[in-house]
Amino acid sequence: MPIYEYACSQCHHEFEALVRADSTPVCPQCQSPQLDKLLSVFATTTAATSAPAMPMPAACGSCGHPDGPGACGIH
C-alpha cells in the first residue's frame, strides 16, 4: 500500500494516507472526498566532514609505495 499526501479542497487540511487500490481516501477532519494529491518529497542528509577530502592518487607508481609500482593495490 502506498502512502500519499493530500490536501482537502474543503477545509484545506493536509494529511498522509495509506491507500489501497479499491479505496477512496477522505479527509480525516471533515470527511470530504474532494482531495488534491500533493507531490511527495523525501529528505536526505549527508554527513559533513570537517577535513577536506584527500585526492585519489594517480596511476600506479605515483603513490610512493616502498615496494614499487603496482604494489599499493590501487587499480
N, C-alpha and C positions, 0 to 999 in steps of 0.2 A: 504494500500500500504506500503510495507516495504521499509526502507531506506538501501541501500547498499553502500559500499565503493569500489571504483575501482581504478586501475592504468592502464593507457593507455599503450599498448605494443609499440605503435609508437612513441609518444612524451614524455612518462613517467609522464604525468600529473596525479595527484591523486585528486579524487573528490568523492562526495556523490551524489546519485541519487535516487529519488523515482521511483520505478519500478513496473509497472503493469504486470500482468501475460501474457498479449498479446503483450507486447512491448519489444524491444531490445534497451538497452541504447547505446549511442555513446559518445565519448569524446567531451566535450564542447569546447575544444581548436582546435582539428584537425579533428573532426567529424569521427574518426576511430571507427569501431565497435569491434576492436580487444582489448578487455579489460580483465584484470585479476581481479577477485573478491578478495578483501582484507579481512582479518579477522578483523571484527569489535569488538572493546573492549570498555567498558564503564568504567568510573571512578566513584569512590565513595569517600566520605570524612567522616571522623568521627570527632566528637568534642573531642578535647583534654581536659582533666581535669587537673587542677593544684593540686588538693588534691588527695591523694591516695584513692582508693575505700575502703569502710568500709566492713569488712567481715560480712556475714549473720550470725545471731545468731543461735545457735544450737537448739535442740528440746525445746519445751515449758517448762518453768520453769527455763531456764538458762539465760533469758534476764534480770531478776531482776525486773520485773514489780511489783509495790507495791500491786496489788490486787491478786497476787499469780499465780501459774501455769495455763496456758491456757487463762489468761486474756488479754494478749498482742495482740492476733489476728493473730499471725504468725502461719501458719499451716505447 
